[in-house]
């Protein structure tokens, strides 16, 4: 599944989030993604963007139903790396008892439309010639020229990434129960990967721009869950801040290599579920092994 930076729905999970991080998303050009989506011509790129906008309009037209569905992402065993329509179908069907018959009818109708849109997108992408960089350091990433501040006021730059074989960035916010529920498990993960050259880093989207009251509350929650790994405050108008503001569901985790490049797809769902924990650890070890082989 692609990184959907142009989702315009306001997710139910974001209800307690500040307006800066949880307003509806503005439509962005598909070239502004963190994955390599092939489009050989400006015309095909424009067509793909139009198709994404059609999907966004469905989410906007039935915002209440889709907010409810996305809020259950952490409860689903659906694989977000497959076809987006199939992912949405699995997400809805695995939680079908939570919806009314009317809601299910709306969602299933939208999903069939999205499947058709996805087929068109796939055809346009496969017809193009993807430009794959031999050196991942040339890839576009929101984490180049990275700058942040930890909760003790210390400045953090892109050496955060260059010093690690893999950096596990976990995006969360204090009012998100699934986010809080996985903090202790993320701390366990951080302890497990430190000796391998990895690090877990939290980014609480309520603490943007050094929000002191939000940082104070986040520190309290982290302490209550025994989470001692680093958490950072981003500037909302930075590339990293904009990327975080476009996360479509919480909690979400991404893996970043030494060059600040995102590796693989976003990982959605709490790692307090052992199956999710094991799956994420497998991905982490693969990145570390690839780094060691260089």
N, C-alpha and C positions, 0 to 999 in steps of 0.2 A: 504493500500500500504506500502511496506517495505521501510525502509530508504535505498536509493540507493547510497551507499558510493562509488561504483565503476563506476559511470557514467564517460565516457571518452570524451564526447563531450564538446566543448567550447561554452557556451551559448551566444547567441546574446546579452542578457542583460548584459553580463560581458565585453562588448567591451571596456569600459573605465576603467576596473579594472586592478590593477597591476599584473604582471606575477606571483607573489608569490601566489595570491589568485585565479587566473583565468586561469591557464594552464589546459591542458587536464588531466583527472584523471587517475592515475595508477590503474590497477586492484588490488583489495584487496581481501583477503579471506573473505568468507561470515560470518565467526565467528567474524569479526571485526565490526559488526553492533551494533546499539544501541537498536534494538528490539530483542525479543527472537524468533529466527527461529529454529524450531525443526529439528534436524538431528541426528538419533540414532547412526550412525556409521561414521567413517572417510570416508568410501566409498560414502555414501549418501551425506555427506558434500561436497566431491570433485565433485560429479555429479551436485549438486546445483550450486557450484562455476562455473563449466563449462557452465551451462545454463545461468548464469548471464553474463558470458563472451560472449556468443552468442548474447545476447541482446545488449551488449556494442558494438559488432562489427557492428550490424545494424546501431546504432547511428553514429558510426565512418564512415561507408560506405556512409551514406547519411547525412553527418554532416550539410550541408547548410539547408536542409529541416527541420531537427529536431531542429537546433538552432532557426529557425524562429518559429517553433511550441512552444518550451519551452518559448520563449520570450513573448508569449501570455498567459501564465498560469494565470496571474492575471486578465485576461479578461474573463476567463471561469468559468462557474458554476459547472464544473465537480467535482465529489467527489473523492479526492485523497486517501480516505481510502478503496476504493473497489479494484476490480481486476485491475491490472496495465494496461492490454490491454484495458479494458473498459474505464479506465481513459484517456488513450492516444486517444482513439477513440472519446470520448466526447470532449476532448480538441481540436482536429483537426476539428471535425464536427461543433463545436460551433463557429469556426473561419474560416469556409471553404471559405468564400468570399475573404479572404486574400491570398489564395493560387491559383496558376495556376492549370490547369487540370493535368499537368504533375507532379507537386508537390504532389497533392492529390493522384494520382495513386501510387507514391512511398510510401507515408506515410501509405495509407491503406493496401498496400501489407506488409509492415513491421509490422503493427499492427496485422494482421492476424497471422504472424509468431510469434510475441510476445505472443499473446493469447495462442498459442500452447505450447510455452516455459513455460508460467505461469502455465498451467495445469500440466505440468510435475513437476514443482517446488512444486506446491501444493500437488501433490500425494506423492512426496518424503518427504515433511514436515509432512503430516498427517500420514505417515507410521512410523515416529519416535516417540520418547517419549520425549516431551519437559520437560526441567528442569526448573520449575517455582519456584523461591525463595519465601519462605514465608515472608521474610523480604527484602523489596526492597533495603535496604542499602547494600545488598550483590551483587546487580546487577552491571554489567560492565557499566561504564559510562566514557565519556571523561572529566567529570567535577570533578573527585576526584583529590585531591591535586591541586586544582584550584589556579591559580595565574594570576593576571592581573594588569593593571594600569589605573586609570581614566584619564580624559583629563587635570586634574590639577596636575598630577604626584603622586597622592595618591595610595598606594598599596592596592589591593583588594585580599582577599583569599576566601576559601570556606565557610567562615562565611556569605558570600553573600547569600548563599542558606539556611544555617541552621537558619538564622534569619528571613526567610520568609516561609510562608506556601506554596507559589508558586512564582517562579521567571520566568517572561516572557522574554525570550531571543529573541531579534529581530535582525536578520542578514541582513545587508544592505551595500550599498556603495554609495558614493556621486554622481557618475554619473548615478545612476539608478533612472529614473524619477518616477516609481511606488513606489520605496522606499521612496523618498523624499516626495511624495504625501501623504503618510500615517503618517508622523512624528507627525503632530499636533493631529491626532486621537489617536496615541499611547500615547501622552502626556495626553490626556483626559482619556484614559484607566488607565494610571498610577495613576492619581488623584483618579479615581473611586475605585481602588482596594487597595490603601494604607491602608485604615481603616480596610480592611478585612484580612490584613496580606500578601498582594501581592505586587510585584514590577515589573515594566517594566525596562529592561536594554538593551541598544543598543550595538551591536558589529559591528562596521564598518570595513570591511575586508581590506580596504585600509590603515588603521591606524596601522596595525600589526608592531610589533617590535618598537613601539614608534615613528613611522614616523612623524616627527614634522610638515612638510608641509601638510601632509594629515590630521593630527589632527586639524591644524589651519583651514583648509578648512571645515572639518566636523563640527567644532564648529560654524563656520559662517553659515552653512546651518541649523544646529539645532536652532540657535538663530532666523534665518529668519522665521522658521516655528513654533516658540514658544514652542519648545520641550526642557523641562528642566530636564527630567529624566536622570539618569546616563548612560554614554556611556563609553565603555572600550576598551583599546588596549591590544590585546593578543600577546604572543610570537608565531611566526609562527610554530616553531617546537614543541610546547607543544601539549598535547593530545587535548585540547580545540581548539587550533589553527588549527590542522590537521582536526578536525571535521568540523570547519567552512570553511576550504578550499575545503571540499568535498560537500558543499551545492550545489545542482544542479540547483536551480533557485532562483532569488531574486525578492521581499523580501521573506524571510522564517522566521517563528517564531516557537520556541519550548517552552514547559512548563517543568520546572525543579522543583523537590520537595526538601524538606529540606536536603535530603541525597545526592543531586547532581544528582539524577537519572532523565532521560528524561521520561516524562509521555505522553503516546499516540504517535501519529504520528506528523511529521512535518506539520505545517500549512502554506500553500503556498497561496499567494495572499494578496492584500492590504486591511487593515482594514478600509481604508477610504470608502470602500463599506460597507454600514450599515449591510447588510446581513452577510458579513464576520466578522464584528465587533461583532455582536450579537452571532454568532456561536463560536467565540473565547472566548467571555465572559462566555458563557455557560460552556465551557471546564474549564476555570479558576475557576469558582465557584464550579464545581464538585471536583477539586483537593483540594480547600480550605475546602469544606465540609468533604472530606475524611480525611484531616489532622485534622480537629476538632474532628472527631469521634474517633481518636486514643487515 
